[in-house]
Amino acid sequence: MLVKPIVAWSKADAPAGPHALAPREAAERPLLTEAQPKVGRSQELGHEDHELDKAFTATLARLTGGLSPIALSMAYFDWASHLATAPQRQIEILRDAMRFSTQLAQRALHSAAPERKPWDLIKPQPTDHRFVKPEWEIEPFNFLAQAFLLGEQWWHNATTDVRGVAPANEAIVEFSVRQTLDMFAPSNFAGTNPEVLQKTFQSGGENFVFGCQHWCSDLLQLLASSKPGAVNAEFIVGKTVAASPGKIIYRNELIELIQYSPTTEKVRPEPILIVPAWIMKYYILDLSAHNSMVRYLTAQGFTVFMISWRNPSAGDRDVAFDDYRTLGVKAALDMIGLIMPRRHVHALGYCLGGTLLSITSAAMARDGDRRLKSVTLLAAQTDFTEAGELTLFINESQVAFLEDMMWERGYLDTTQMAGAFQLLRSNDLIWSRVSRDYLMGERAHPSDLMAWNADATRLPARMHSEYLRKLFLHNDLAEGRYMVDGRSISLSDIHTPMFVVGTIRDHVAPWRSTYKIHYEVDADVTFVLASGGHNAGVVAPPSEPGHFYQVKTKLADAPYLGPDEWQKTSARIEGSWWPEWVGWLNSRSGEPCEPPSMGVPGTSNQLPDAPGDYVHL
């Protein structure tokens, strides 16, 4: 559906029609209008009635944090039943237990021996930061840490490599056992954590007073469903973050389109359209001035447009995934075409926004729409068969459980999304905070990235159901079954040059999953493997030390190179990948020219300045 541009809001000349909403009306009305086909939520989510069943499941979801107990029990039954019929595997597991017990007993008897070295039985994994401080090399704390790590190792061995267990169920069992064990790590208790004991002696127990205050503050915020005030007090949207100068030049029921003010006398003729994910607010790419990709791009002579998604409410339960394409990316491209006619566009998609951009690009290629000059994907997946540990939360039972939970509210709440992502990195995001905030009595220094992470959003029920089923469960996009406007699309139709970024420690979109774009599209692909994780690896300004990346280009007709071989043969480059990307864009852009007008030429614009209204909803 083509959305009529809305560039002025005076009563005299505001455009008529279902999309011509005043700013307040656009913020309060549901995203669907009378002009759009409405799909009943029961039909869309796979149910025709069963209201009582859905109500019961929604109530159960409150007790389980949105995780399906049926999916978990089925996985454990699969593992336990196969283990029960595998006597040789049982003997191996028992032998491991006896061996580990003997090693620990011998270690305990000779712990005071002068030749005894720390971590002589087992060492923490490089990504495990719980026991890195030198205090953990002192007895008896080193013994406790090694005993815990050996226990974790034994449970890993016991829950894996059992013949006949479905790989998905094995992963669920191993993951859930690991999460349970992490609760009992010696670093989580004051009496077994040498760092906490040292802090207690130094402060005279003051750390527990501060820790109690922090716990009470967090509890009150949790009960009030508010965001961490300590973060937002320093980083304020529109002042210290999301503060790049610009103007809202278009608004519909789903997006506000920001056009940023130029900071150079001349700009490249091809603008950049950024499509962020709607799981979080857009300004992860426009954080503090020194940490803003938007400011960096405008300083390099680019005209930048950014989509700011509206945060949906219960009335938006029937918003479809395709609405994000038509009311989002398509509407933004149409608007840019009015401001900069006959100009090609460099499009960038981040995370879920990158998946949406891939779908849009394939549909445009199928239909002969050649407006895209290049496509950049940041930590975005197009094939979901190896989507990392996030797929543990996505099977038929779990999706049905989520659908019933969303049926009650009309959306997926922020707590469910945040909880799932925190579980993927529980040691860093949950238990390290417990130790630091409540036992050590310290608070992490707030950052702009923390402030953005706390500014969570909701997801419409229908959209999220379609996303999980079509992409995660059925993998329709990668396998050529995804439908746009009633016809299937194929990523192989994309011939536009692509710049694809994966990050080494990405738990949301593992880099080997994003790497699959190499054999999905028929285009030149420049792939970058950046240091860091899903967020910190993307937000990597050149002024910040410690970044590195690898890069290599595969031409459309060149032979395929597997990810492991690619990683071995690509040289490591110190620094941020941002200048590499800008150089790539410059080589595909025209000579600098005069900046375009702010908004459609010759029209009055009564919409607000950036960051607009939707970012505050």
Stockholm file with secondary structure:
# STOCKHOLM 1.0

chainA/1-617         MLVKPIVAWSKADAPAGPHALAPREAAERPLLTEAQPKVGRSQELGHEDHELDKAFTATLARLTGGLSPIALSMAYFDWASHLATAPQRQIEILRDAMRFSTQLAQRALHSAAPERKPWDLIKPQPTDHRFVKPEWEIEPFNFLAQAFLLGEQWWHNATTDVRGVAPANEAIVEFSVRQTLDMFAPSNFAGTNPEVLQKTFQSGGENFVFGCQHWCSDLLQLLASSKPGAVNAEFIVGKTVAASPGKIIYRNELIELIQYSPTTEKVRPEPILIVPAWIMKYYILDLSAHNSMVRYLTAQGFTVFMISWRNPSAGDRDVAFDDYRTLGVKAALDMIGLIMPRRHVHALGYCLGGTLLSITSAAMARDGDRRLKSVTLLAAQTDFTEAGELTLFINESQVAFLEDMMWERGYLDTTQMAGAFQLLRSNDLIWSRVSRDYLMGERAHPSDLMAWNADATRLPARMHSEYLRKLFLHNDLAEGRYMVDGRSISLSDIHTPMFVVGTIRDHVAPWRSTYKIHYEVDADVTFVLASGGHNAGVVAPPSEPGHFYQVKTKLADAPYLGPDEWQKTSARIEGSWWPEWVGWLNSRSGEPCEPPSMGVPGTSNQLPDAPGDYVHL
#=GR chainA/1-617 SS CCCCCCCCCCTTTCCCSTTCCCHHHHHHSCSCCTTSCCCCHHHHTTCSSCHHHHHHHHHHHHHHTTCCHHHHHHHHHHHHHHHHTCHHHHHHHHHHHHHHHHHHHHHHHTTTCTTCCTTSSCCCCTTCCTTCSGGGGSTTHHHHHHHHHHHHHHHHHHHSCCTTCCHHHHHHHHHHHHHHHHTTCGGGSGGGCHHHHHHHHHHTTHHHHHHHHHHHHHHHHHHTTCCCHHHHTTSCBTTTBSCCCEEEEEECSSEEEEEECCCSSSBCSSCEEEECCSSBCGGGGBCSGGGBHHHHHHHTTCCEEEEEECCCCGGGTTCCHHHHIIIIIIHHHHHHHHHSTTCCEEEEEETHHHHHHHHHHHHHHHTTCCCEEEEEEESCCSCCTTCGGGGGGCSHHHHHHHHHHHHHHSEECHHHHHHHHHHHTHIIIIIHHIIIIIISCCCCCCCHHHHHHHSBCCEEHHHHHHIIIIIIISCTTTTTCCEETTEECCGGGCCSCEEEEEETTCSSSCHHHHGGGGGTSSSCEEEEEESSCTTTTTSCCTTSTTCEEEEEEECTTSCCCCHHHHHHHSCEEESCSHHHHHHHHHTTSCCCBCCCCSSSTTCCCCSCBTTCSGGGC
#=GC SS_cons         CCCCCCCCCCTTTCCCSTTCCCHHHHHHSCSCCTTSCCCCHHHHTTCSSCHHHHHHHHHHHHHHTTCCHHHHHHHHHHHHHHHHTCHHHHHHHHHHHHHHHHHHHHHHHTTTCTTCCTTSSCCCCTTCCTTCSGGGGSTTHHHHHHHHHHHHHHHHHHHSCCTTCCHHHHHHHHHHHHHHHHTTCGGGSGGGCHHHHHHHHHHTTHHHHHHHHHHHHHHHHHHTTCCCHHHHTTSCBTTTBSCCCEEEEEECSSEEEEEECCCSSSBCSSCEEEECCSSBCGGGGBCSGGGBHHHHHHHTTCCEEEEEECCCCGGGTTCCHHHHIIIIIIHHHHHHHHHSTTCCEEEEEETHHHHHHHHHHHHHHHTTCCCEEEEEEESCCSCCTTCGGGGGGCSHHHHHHHHHHHHHHSEECHHHHHHHHHHHTHIIIIIHHIIIIIISCCCCCCCHHHHHHHSBCCEEHHHHHHIIIIIIISCTTTTTCCEETTEECCGGGCCSCEEEEEETTCSSSCHHHHGGGGGTSSSCEEEEEESSCTTTTTSCCTTSTTCEEEEEEECTTSCCCCHHHHHHHSCEEESCSHHHHHHHHHTTSCCCBCCCCSSSTTCCCCSCBTTCSGGGC
//
